[in-house]
């Protein structure tokens, strides 16, 4: 099993606006995703360049990420309320 390194875009999530419990839950899930990204993909979407992003819905939030297999990075590109 490949353990991916984690890279989160700094503009992805405004941690100050979240409750501490939500921050902890989201970070825990993001770290879980690094162990096996495909297992957590609930659906796919495309970014502006057409790249496939996997999306995991957890605790009311949609976590969009890209598995960079060549560099062994899990790149979290967006975290937003799941109802948007």
N, C-alpha and C positions, 0 to 999 in steps of 0.2 A: 504494500500500500504506500502510495506517495503522500507525504505530508507537504502541503503547499505553504509557501511563505505568504504572508498577508500584506496586501497593499490596499489602503482605503483612501480614496480621494478626499482631501480635507473639506471640500465644500459639500460633500455628500449628506452629512447629517449635522444638524445644529444640536449638539448634545446638551447645551444649556437649556433648551426649551423642553427637554424630556424629563420625566420623573426619573429619579435614580433607579427605581426598579425596572423601568423600561430600558434604560441604558444598559443595565446589567444583562437583561434578557437578550437584547439585540447583540451585544458583544459576545455573549455565550454562544448564540446561534451562529454568528459569523465565524467564530473559532471552530465550531463543530463542522461547518461547511468546508473548512480547509482540509479536513481529514478525507473527504470523499465528495467533491462538489456535485457530481452527477446524481447522487442519492437524494439531494435536497432540492433538485429542480422541480418546481411545481408546474411551471410553464416557461415558454420562451418569448422574448421580444427582441426587436432589433434596435441598435443605437443609430445615431445620425449617419454613420458611415456604412450601415448595413451589417455590422458585426452582430452575431448571435449572442444574446445575453440570456443567461438562465436567471430565473426569478424564484425566490423562496418566500412564501407568505408565512409570517410568524408573528404572533402576538399583535395582530392588527397592522403590521408593516410589511411592505414588499421590499425585499432585498435583491437588487439586481447586481449580478456579478458575472465576470468573465474568467474562465479558466485558461490561463496562459500556460499551456502545457510545455512549450519550449523552455521557458524561464522558470517554471515551477512556482508561479505566483497565482494566487487567487486575488483578482482585482475587483474590489467592491466599488461600483460606479454610481449606484443610486440607492438610497433608502428613503422611502416615503410612506405615508399612510396607505394602506392597501385599498382603500375605497376611492383613490384618485385615479 
